[in-house]
Amino acid sequence: MTHTFWFDASYPSGYMKLQTRNRMVHYKNETDLTTTELSNYDASVDVLLLDDDLTGMTFGVVDCADVLSGAKCDRHTLTYDIDYAQSQNLNTDQKRYLACHEIGHTLGLKHGDDAAPRVDNDKLWLGCLTTPLSNPNALTVTGGHNKEVINDNY
């Protein structure tokens, strides 16, 4: 199965665009997932990427734009607040973590306290889904558990 993504036309080049593309390739290389960036928005887009003001509360958020059934989401909207992220002077590793974390949500990955069974959010096998970021080794790591979840879903 392919996980497709598309950047809204107003999405700025640079900053998070490169990290997002790199993370999609990283997930593809680590799992059974296939990822494709689309040049046009159409019904096959799984992740619509936007830049919007999130009122300085967070760097990024993922919402389900199209629920299939139950908790299964067919299409996600991933919104980064790029102005806020730039104002916080995120370094390259922090940008990688942010992309890994938010894209992970579009693949069905959850924080430990949202998982079943529930686990502490700081478990390293959650990789970049650890919150808050407590271990620099988790910055860009998918995590063994998350690889299994992605492979089971895709």
Buried (B, 14 or more C-beta within 10 A) or exposed (E): EEBBBBBEEEBEEEBBBBBBBBBBEBBBEBBEBEBBBBEEEEEEBBBBBBBBEBEEEBBBBBBBBEEEEEEEBEBBBBBBBBBBBEEEEBEEEBBBBBBBBBBBBBBBBBBBEEBEEEBEBBBBBBBBBBBEBEEEEBBBBBBEBBBEBBEEBB
